[in-house]
Amino acid sequence: MITIEEAIAQRHSVRQYTDKPIEAPVLTALYDEIENCNREGGLSIQLVVDEPKAFSGLLAHYGRFRGVTNYLALVGTKRDNLEELCGYYGERLVLKAQQLGLNTCWVAVPYKKIPGAFSVKEGEKLTAVIALGYGKTQGSAHRSRKAAAVSRGGADAPAWFWKGVEAALAAPTAMNQQQFRLTYEGGRVRAEAGIGFFSRLDLGIVKYHFEAGAGKDSSVFI
């Protein structure tokens, strides 16, 4: 299995998928990781397999999605930090999927909610879905801002901080806006969401990338 750093480098958004079913060992590994994420984050993320209707509408075709039959539904109890949590644990699952040989794409709008495909209980909210499967291609890298545009470190910032920033710049964000800021402050990091669509979801994604690149856990954040 590839490393998390290799997964970050190789992961690109993929919108078109083959009809190859996900093998049982891969599904088992995904379910195990989903269970871990739900337990740690207090979420109700669900994997939907062999369900072609959610991405069969005009919006999905407009978004150039083809062949999507598997996806993660990011669901959790309504609270102030739900979007950030879903971004964080959703991206953890994205990179796990990449390590398992799958491709993925974050999706916030062009899909249909199919009754019975997954559960959203009273008091819960669906924040986004993540398409996954075996891509027809491996996707391509997005344009990226410079580290100086999204971070502030100063002369005392250690190497791990800059490694984290570089990993954060490889994170998927809505419309590739990269509207976030990472600031090094005396051994810890302040992560702030910018102004833009789905900025809180993006912040969670960015935080997970930063931790993975920097080799730190969540205690690094202020």
C-alpha positions in Angstrom: 0.0 0.0 0.0 1.2 3.5 -0.8 2.1 5.9 2.0 -0.2 8.8 3.0 2.3 11.2 1.4 2.1 9.3 -1.9 -1.7 9.3 -1.7 -1.7 13.1 -1.3 0.5 13.5 -4.3 -1.4 11.0 -6.5 -5.0 12.0 -5.5 -6.8 14.1 -8.1 -10.5 14.6 -8.6 -12.0 12.0 -11.0 -15.5 12.4 -12.4 -15.8 9.4 -14.8 -15.6 5.8 -13.6 -15.5 2.3 -15.1 -18.1 -0.3 -14.2 -15.5 -2.4 -12.3 -17.0 -3.4 -8.9 -15.1 -2.6 -5.8 -13.4 -5.8 -4.5 -14.5 -7.3 -1.2 -11.1 -6.7 0.6 -11.2 -3.0 -0.4 -14.8 -2.7 0.8 -13.9 -4.2 4.1 -11.0 -1.8 4.6 -13.2 1.1 3.7 -16.0 0.0 6.1 -13.4 -0.4 8.9 -12.1 3.2 8.3 -15.6 4.6 8.1 -16.4 3.0 11.4 -13.2 4.5 12.9 -14.1 8.0 11.5 -17.6 7.8 12.8 -16.5 6.8 16.2 -13.8 9.5 16.5 -15.8 12.3 14.9 -19.3 11.5 16.2 -20.5 11.2 12.7 -22.8 8.9 10.6 -20.8 8.7 7.3 -22.3 5.9 5.1 -20.9 4.1 2.1 -23.4 3.5 -0.7 -22.5 0.8 -3.2 -24.0 -0.1 -6.7 -26.5 2.8 -6.7 -26.5 4.6 -10.1 -29.5 6.9 -9.6 -27.9 9.7 -7.6 -25.6 10.7 -10.5 -28.1 10.1 -13.3 -29.7 13.5 -13.5 -29.0 16.6 -15.7 -27.0 18.3 -13.0 -24.6 15.3 -12.7 -24.2 15.3 -16.5 -23.6 19.0 -16.5 -20.9 18.4 -13.9 -19.4 15.8 -16.3 -20.0 12.9 -13.9 -20.2 9.5 -15.6 -20.5 6.0 -14.3 -20.8 6.9 -10.6 -22.4 4.1 -8.7 -20.5 4.3 -5.4 -20.3 7.2 -3.0 -19.9 8.3 0.6 -22.7 10.2 2.2 -21.2 12.6 4.8 -23.9 12.8 7.5 -23.8 14.0 11.1 -25.7 15.6 13.9 -26.3 19.3 13.3 -23.8 21.4 15.2 -21.6 24.4 14.6 -18.5 22.5 13.4 -20.3 19.7 11.4 -19.0 20.9 8.0 -15.5 21.1 9.3 -15.7 17.6 10.8 -17.1 16.1 7.6 -14.4 17.8 5.6 -11.7 16.4 8.0 -13.0 12.8 8.1 -14.2 12.8 4.6 -10.7 13.6 3.3 -9.3 11.0 5.6 -11.5 8.5 3.8 -10.5 10.0 0.4 -6.9 9.4 1.0 -7.6 5.9 2.4 -9.5 5.2 -0.8 -6.5 6.4 -2.8 -4.2 4.1 -0.8 -6.6 1.2 -1.7 -6.3 2.0 -5.4 -9.6 3.9 -5.8 -10.3 7.3 -7.2 -12.6 9.9 -5.7 -14.3 13.3 -6.2 -15.9 15.6 -3.6 -19.4 16.6 -4.7 -21.5 19.3 -3.0 -24.3 19.9 -5.5 -24.9 17.8 -8.7 -26.5 14.7 -7.2 -29.9 13.5 -6.2 -30.9 12.2 -2.8 -32.2 8.7 -3.4 -34.7 7.5 -0.8 -33.4 4.5 1.1 -29.8 4.8 -0.2 -28.6 6.2 3.1 -30.1 7.4 6.3 -30.4 11.0 7.6 -32.1 10.9 10.9 -34.0 13.7 12.7 -31.4 16.3 13.9 -28.9 15.2 11.3 -27.7 16.8 8.1 -26.1 15.6 4.8 -23.2 18.0 4.1 -21.8 16.5 0.9 -21.0 13.2 -0.9 -17.8 11.8 -2.3 -17.9 9.8 -5.5 -15.6 6.8 -5.6 -14.6 3.9 -7.6 -12.1 3.0 -10.4 -11.6 6.0 -12.5 -11.3 6.0 -16.3 -8.3 8.2 -15.7 -6.3 9.2 -12.7 -7.3 12.9 -13.0 -4.9 15.8 -13.2 -3.3 18.2 -10.7 -5.1 21.5 -10.1 -3.5 24.9 -10.2 -2.1 25.8 -6.8 -1.4 29.1 -5.0 2.0 29.7 -3.5 2.7 28.9 0.1 3.1 32.6 1.0 -0.4 33.3 -0.2 -2.0 30.9 2.3 0.4 30.9 5.2 2.4 32.9 7.6 5.3 31.3 9.4 8.2 33.7 10.1 11.8 32.9 10.6 11.2 30.6 13.5 8.7 28.3 11.7 10.1 24.7 11.6 10.4 22.5 8.6 7.3 20.4 9.6 5.1 23.5 9.3 6.1 24.1 5.7 5.7 20.4 4.9 2.2 20.7 6.3 1.5 23.8 4.2 2.6 22.1 1.0 0.3 19.1 1.8 -2.5 21.6 2.5 -2.0 23.2 -1.0 -2.6 19.7 -2.5 -6.0 19.5 -0.8 -9.2 19.7 -2.8 -11.2 22.8 -2.1 -14.5 24.1 -3.6 -13.9 25.5 -7.1 -10.2 25.3 -6.3 -10.5 28.5 -4.3 -7.9 27.6 -1.6 -9.4 30.2 0.7 -7.7 29.3 3.9 -4.8 30.6 6.0 -2.3 28.6 8.2 -0.3 30.6 10.7 2.6 29.3 12.9 2.4 30.6 16.4 4.9 29.4 18.9 4.8 25.7 18.2 1.2 25.5 17.2 -0.8 26.4 14.1 -3.9 28.6 13.6 -6.0 27.4 10.8 -8.6 29.8 9.5 -11.3 29.5 6.8 -11.6 32.2 4.2 -14.7 33.6 2.6 -16.2 31.4 -0.1 -18.5 28.5 -0.9 -18.2 25.6 1.5 -15.2 27.2 3.3 -15.9 25.3 6.5 -15.9 22.0 4.7 -12.7 23.0 3.0 -11.1 23.9 6.3 -11.6 20.4 7.6 -10.1 18.9 4.4 -7.1 21.3 4.7 -6.5 20.4 8.3 -6.3 16.7 7.6 -3.8 17.3 4.8 -1.7 19.6 7.0 -1.5 17.0 9.7 -0.6 14.2 7.3 2.1 16.3 5.7 3.5 17.8 8.9 3.4 14.5 10.7 1.4 16.0 13.6 -2.0 15.2 15.2 -4.9 17.6 15.8 -3.3 18.9 19.0 -1.1 21.1 16.8 -4.0 23.4 16.0 -4.9 26.3 18.2 
